[in-house]
Amino acid sequence: MLCTQIISEYERQTELLERIVEELEKINARVEWKANKNLTSRESSLRKDVRGLHINKRLLSVEETAEYLGIAPQTLYNRISWKSRNPFPLKPKRIRRLVKFDREELDAYVASL
């Protein structure tokens, strides 16, 4: 009888320890996820900063132009579409399938605002 009580107590404590280990693993996974998320957001903000510093080209892509103007790329795509109700005031340069904007024209447009 005493042996069965000891065994059942041992099994109960083992189950408790297993639950504690599972909870600790969940907590550890959350902490790692948050650390990676924060690292990723810091890396992406650093990349944006670095990309913003290296725009020295004359012709800019739609993404670079949107970043240069501080708007979303999709907004720019919508406004250069031939169906646009509110077209972008500058016409892009089209080189085959590439859509480019002249940086000097962008500067003049921004200065005129």
C-alpha positions as CSV (number, residue, x, y, z in Angstrom):
1,M,0.0,0.0,0.0
2,L,2.8,2.4,0.9
3,C,4.6,1.6,-2.4
4,T,1.5,2.4,-4.4
5,Q,1.1,5.8,-2.6
6,I,4.8,6.6,-3.3
7,I,4.4,5.6,-6.9
8,S,1.2,7.6,-7.4
9,E,2.8,10.7,-5.7
10,Y,5.9,10.3,-8.0
11,E,3.6,10.1,-11.1
12,R,1.7,13.2,-9.9
13,Q,4.9,15.2,-9.4
14,T,6.2,14.0,-12.7
15,E,3.1,15.2,-14.5
16,L,3.4,18.6,-12.7
17,L,7.0,18.9,-13.8
18,E,6.1,18.0,-17.4
19,R,3.4,20.8,-17.4
20,I,5.9,23.3,-15.9
21,V,8.5,22.4,-18.6
22,E,5.8,22.8,-21.3
23,E,4.8,26.2,-19.9
24,L,8.5,27.3,-19.7
25,E,9.0,26.2,-23.3
26,K,6.0,28.3,-24.4
27,I,7.3,31.3,-22.5
28,N,10.8,30.8,-24.0
29,A,9.3,30.6,-27.5
30,R,7.3,33.8,-26.9
31,V,10.4,35.6,-25.7
32,E,12.5,34.4,-28.7
33,W,9.6,35.5,-31.1
34,K,9.5,38.9,-29.5
35,A,13.2,39.3,-29.6
36,N,13.3,38.3,-33.3
37,K,10.4,40.6,-34.1
38,N,12.1,43.5,-32.5
39,L,15.4,42.7,-34.2
40,T,13.6,42.4,-37.5
41,S,11.8,45.8,-37.1
42,R,15.1,47.4,-36.1
43,E,16.9,45.8,-39.1
44,S,14.1,47.0,-41.5
45,S,14.3,50.5,-40.1
46,L,18.1,50.5,-40.5
47,R,17.7,49.3,-44.1
48,K,15.2,52.1,-44.8
49,D,17.7,54.6,-43.3
50,V,20.5,53.2,-45.4
51,R,18.4,53.0,-48.5
52,G,17.4,56.6,-48.1
53,L,21.0,57.7,-47.9
54,H,22.1,56.0,-51.1
55,I,19.6,57.5,-53.5
56,N,22.0,59.2,-55.9
57,K,20.7,58.0,-59.2
58,R,19.1,60.3,-61.8
59,L,16.3,57.9,-62.7
60,L,14.4,56.3,-59.8
61,S,12.2,53.2,-59.8
62,V,8.6,53.5,-58.5
63,E,9.6,52.1,-55.1
64,E,12.6,54.5,-54.8
65,T,10.4,57.5,-55.9
66,A,7.7,56.6,-53.4
67,E,10.3,56.4,-50.7
68,Y,11.8,59.7,-51.9
69,L,8.4,61.4,-51.7
70,G,7.3,59.7,-48.6
71,I,4.3,57.9,-50.0
72,A,3.4,54.3,-50.5
73,P,4.5,52.6,-53.7
74,Q,1.0,51.4,-54.4
75,T,-0.3,55.0,-54.3
76,L,2.2,55.9,-56.9
77,Y,1.3,52.9,-59.0
78,N,-2.3,53.8,-58.8
79,R,-1.7,57.4,-59.8
80,I,0.5,56.5,-62.8
81,S,-2.1,54.1,-64.1
82,W,-3.7,55.1,-67.4
83,K,-7.2,54.7,-65.7
84,S,-6.3,56.9,-62.8
85,R,-8.9,59.5,-61.8
86,N,-6.2,61.5,-60.0
87,P,-3.1,61.1,-62.2
88,F,0.3,61.9,-60.9
89,P,1.5,65.3,-62.1
90,L,4.7,64.0,-63.5
91,K,4.8,61.5,-66.4
92,P,7.2,58.6,-65.8
93,K,9.9,57.6,-68.3
94,R,9.1,54.1,-69.6
95,I,12.0,52.0,-70.7
96,R,10.5,48.9,-72.1
97,R,8.7,47.6,-69.0
98,L,10.6,49.6,-66.5
99,V,8.9,52.7,-65.1
100,K,11.4,55.4,-64.0
101,F,11.1,59.0,-62.6
102,D,13.6,61.7,-63.2
103,R,14.9,62.9,-59.9
104,E,15.4,66.5,-61.1
105,E,11.7,66.7,-62.2
106,L,10.7,65.3,-58.8
107,D,12.8,68.0,-57.1
108,A,11.2,70.7,-59.2
109,Y,7.7,69.3,-58.5
110,V,8.4,69.3,-54.8
111,A,9.8,72.8,-54.9
112,S,6.7,74.0,-56.7
113,L,4.4,72.7,-53.9
